[in-house]
């Protein structure tokens, strides 16, 4: 019998408890016949009405010092004390699984190294894409490939907001409020709408693909706060939609180009049809080509299912450390922001004549707003487009077009 602990009894933690209790027979079969039994639940709150209130503890050391506990699910969120607890558990020879993308993106390199040194496991399938299998497929199923590119809708909150703007004509402010009312967005939604959540997730995927730590602080990141209903209408006129995309491209010299940005995406792209709180991740391998992973990127049971799958995997491999690993690079591996060119969708109140004088070859879009010029540039670097935009009298919007 494998004894496990759950750290944090919020939305995901309670989901982990429910799945282990409900699907115990299935989990045991998957764990080579070994049953999975919850011994502790760590939380600072009281749960006197819980049917198994005796499982709850407020003392981390109860888990750390109990030799029976072999696997711990860290679903607390945040960096501290999650980092200190996870590090202590790994050093004590216990495997840890987590849904905490901030922790993995910030301290994953160190924690993976500790796990490998102690012959235990640190798994984080639920840290990217909620219930969508992506970490394990990239590590195992696509291992024969050199990963060339990753492009994905990695944040359900922003996708819901943009979907409400696209399909129901709501303003950004109204769509955000609806997301909060429906529990899809936090009271403080900055991490989602400013792109930070997607940035951490693409950093994890890029680290896994490259085998080198990608620091999310080095990823150029824009959110959706400046996207307007008029931008969405223009995109529709172009047979396109606007999505927040986490993007990473890998070259033959080991350099990684990565951004998080709203992008105009043609409706012919599989990513264009990803609605609501769903996520989708397109991975391009040199052998397999394009493959897409799609599903609910958040929520109690989808995320908890990925956590529990990692718990079972850790129980099955209690005698060895699986080779999910990346290392800190010895040199800068981030490609220059100007190493890649995109087309840009631009709106300006300047004249079409001046636009052509400044941008040269470009494709104009039928005007939806009076006294505006809307157009798509030829492929430009970020510096090139910024230099040209500075010469226009007024820029209403500029949004990358996905390649």
N, C-alpha and C positions, 0 to 999 in steps of 0.2 A: 504494500500500500504506500502510495506517494503522498506525503503530507505537504500541502501548499499553504501559502499565506497570501492575502490580498491587502495591499496598502492603498487605502482610499476607498470610501464607500459612497462615491457620488454616482453620477449617471452610468459611467462605464463600469465602475467597481461593482455596483449592484447587478449590472448585467452579467458580469463574470460569475458572480455567485449564482444567479438564476440559471445560467447555462450549465454550470457544473452540477448543480442539484437536479436539473431537469433531464439532462442527457448523460447521466453518470454511466449507464451501461454502454452507450456508444463510445464514450471517452475511454472507458476501460479497454474495450476491444481495440481501439486505435493505439492505446499505450501498451500494446503487447500483453494485454491481460492484467495489467497493473491498475488498480483502482486509484482514482484521484480524490483525495479527501481534504477538505478545507479545515485547517486547524486554527488559524487566526485571521481576524480582519482588523486592520489597524485604522483607527479614525479617532479624531479628537472629540467627536460628538457622542452623545448617549443615544442608544437605540434600545430602550427598555421594552418597546413593544415588538421587537423583532423575534420571530419564532426560535432563533438560535442566538439569543443575546449573549450566551456564554462564550461565543467565539470572539467577541469584540474585546480589543485591548487598546489602551492609549499609550502603551509602552513599546517603543520600537525594539528595545533590548529583549523583550519576550520572544520576538521572532529571530533576532540575530543570534541569541544564545541557545536556541533550541536546535539540537542536532538532528531531530526528526524532520525538520522543515528543509526540504531540498530545493524547492522552487518557489519564487516569490513573484507575484504580479504587481508591478508598480504602476498604479493608475491614479496617482495623486495629482499629476500635472505640475507645471512650474519647475524651476530649477532647484530651489532649496526649500525643504531639506531632501528633495528627491535624489539629488546628486550624492549627497553625503550618505544617505541610506543605501542607495544602490552600490556605491563603491564599497561600503563596509560589508554588505552581503556577498558581493563577488569575492572580496578578499577572504571572507570566511568560508568560501567553497560552496556557496549556494548559487544556483542559476537564477537569473532575473529576466522577466519578460516585461515589456512596457508598451504603452500607447503614447508615450510622452515625446512628441517630435521635437520640442524645444530642447529637452535633455539630450536626445540622440544627436541632434545637429550641433550642439555645443560641446558635449563631452564624450560623444560616441567613440572617438579614436582612443581615448584613455581607457574607457570602460571595456571596450572590446579587447584591448591589450591585456587588461587585468584578467578578464574571463579566460583568454587563451592561456595565460600563465598559470592559472589555477585549475585548468582543465574542466571548466564549467562553461555555461552558455549565457550569452546576452542576446536576446531576440527582440525584435521591434517591428514585426509585420504590421501591427496596428498603427504605427506612427505615421504612415503614409497611406492615404486612400481608405481609412477606416476598415471596412470589411472586404475591400478588394484585395485579392492576392496579388502582390507586386514584388515585395522584397524577395520572397522565396523563388518565384519564377525567374527573376533576374539573376539570382545567385545560382540556381540549379538548371532550370529549363533552357536558359539562354546562354549557358556558360560556354558553349562552342562558338559564340559570336563575339566579335568586337562590336560593342555598342557604338553606333554612329551618332544617334540623336535621341533625345527624350523631349517630348512636348505634351503637356497635359493640363487639364482642368483639375486643379489640386485642392480647391477650396469650395465646399458646398455652399457656404453663405454667399459669397460673391456670385456664384453661378445662379443661385436662386434670385438674387437681386436683379442681375442682368436679364434673366429669363422673364421676370415680371415686367421689366421695361420693354423687352422685345415682344412678348405675347399679349400683354394686357395694357401697354401704353402708360404705365405708371412712371412717375418721376423717380429719380434716384432716392430722394428723401422719403417718399411714400413707400417705395419698395423696401427700403431699409427698415422702416418702422414695422411693416408687415412681417419681415423676417424676424425682428425682435419679438413681436407679438406671438409668432408661431414657434418660438423657441429655437429658431435657426441661427440667430445672431445674439451675441452677448450684449449686455447693457452698454458696455464699452466695446464697440466693434472694431477698434482701430487695427488690431492684429489681422483681422480678415480683410477689411476694405482697403487698407493701405498696403496689402500684399505680403506682410511679414510671415504669415502662416504658410502661404504657398512658397515663399522663399526658403524657409527651413526644410520643407518637404523636397523641393527640387535639389537642395544641397545634399540631403540624405541619398537621394537616388543617384545624383552625379558622383558622390563619393563611392557608392557601391559599384557603379559602372566603371569608374576609372581606377579604383583601388587606392585612391589618394584622398585625403580629407579635403573637402571643399568647404571653406569657411563661408557661411551664409552672409557674413558682413561684407564679403567681396563681390556679392551678386548685385548687379544694378537692378533696383526694384522700384516699380511704380504700381500703385493700386488703381482702384476704379472710382475714386472720389471725384474726379473731374469729368467722368463720362456722363453725358446728358441724354435726354430723350431725343433731342435733335440728332445727336451722333448715331443713335440706334436707328433712327428713320433713314438717315443717309446710308447706313450699312445695308438696310433692307432694300433700298433702291439699287444697291450694287449686288443684289442676290447674295447677301452676306449677313453675318451676325458679329457681335463683339463679345469676346470671352477673355477672361483673365487667364493667361497662359504662363506656366512655369516651363522654361526652355533651357535645354543644355545640349551643346554640340561638342563632339570630341574629334580632334584631328589626329593625324598619324604621328605627330610629334609629341603627343601626350598633353597638349594644351586643351583646356576646357573653356568654352564660351558659354556663359550662363546669364540669363536675365529672367525677371518676372515682369510682365507687362500686359496691359490690355492689347488685344490684337483683333484686327478685322479678319474674319475667317469665312471663306467661301462656303455656301450651303452644301456644296458637293463634298466637303470634308466630313469624315465621321465625327469629328469633334463638334461640329456645328449643331448637331442634333442632340447634344447632351443637355438635358433640361433639369430644372429644379435643383435639388440638393445633390444630384448625382455628380460623380467624378469620372473622368476618363483619362487614361495615360497611354499615349502612343509611344512605343519603343521601336526604334529602327536598328536592326542588326545587319551586319555585313553578309550574313548567310540567309537568315530568315526573312529579311525585309521588314515591312511594317506589321506590328502586332498591337492590338489595343486591349487594354484592361479596363473594364467598365463596371460600375456599381455604385452603391450608396457609400459616400465618402465619410459619413459621420452617423451619429445616432447610437443609442444605447446598445442594442443587440448586434448590429453589424460590426461595430468596433470591438465589442466584447467577444464576438465569435473569433475574431483574429487573435485577440489576447489568449483566449482559451486554446486555440490551435497551437500557439507558441508554448503554452503550458504543457500540452500533451507532447509536443516535440522535445521539450526539455526533459520530460520524464523518460521518454524513449531513449534519449541520448545522455542519460545521467552519467555514463562512464567515459564520455569524451566530449571535447569541445569541437563543434562544427566550424567549418572554415569560412564563416561570414566575417570579413575583416577588411579594413582599410588602414592605411598608415599615413602619418604626417609627412607631407612632401618635404624634400630637402631643398627645393627651390620653388619659386613661384610658378604654378602651373595654370594660372588663370590667363586666358587669352585677353588681349586688349579689347576694350569695348568697341573700338573702331576696326576690329579685324573682320567683322561681318557686316554685310549690307542688307537692309530691308527696304522694300517700298514703304511709303508712308501715305496715309490718308490725311489730308490737310483741309481745314476750313479757314477762310480768311475774308475779311471785308475789303481787302485790296482788290484791284481790278485784275481781270483775266490777262490783260496785256502785260501788267507788271509781273504777274505770276510766271508767265512764259519767259519774260526777260530774265528773271532770276533763276528759275528752275529748268529752263530749256524744255526738253521733252517730258511731257506729263500727260496724263489722261484726265480730262475734266468729267465731273459727275453732274448730272442734272440737278439744278439748284432746287432745294426744298425751302430754303430761307431766302427771302428777298435781300438783295444787296450783298450777297455772299458769293465767293468763288470756292467751289469744292473740287478737289482733284487728288489724284494718286501720283506720287512722284515715281521717277525711275529709281532703281536700287541705290541707296545712299548709306553711308556710315552715320552713326549718331552725330559725330562732329560736323559732318557735311550738311546734314539736314538742319542742325541748329544754326549753323552759319548762314544758311539761306533763309531760314525762318526769321532771323534777326533783321533781314532786309525788307521784310513785309511790314506794311503799316500797322496791321493788327492780325494776330493769329487767334482764332477761336478754338481750334482743336488740332492736334496732330497725334495720330495713332498708327502704330506699326501694322503692316499687313503681313500675315503669316505666310511663310514660304512653303 
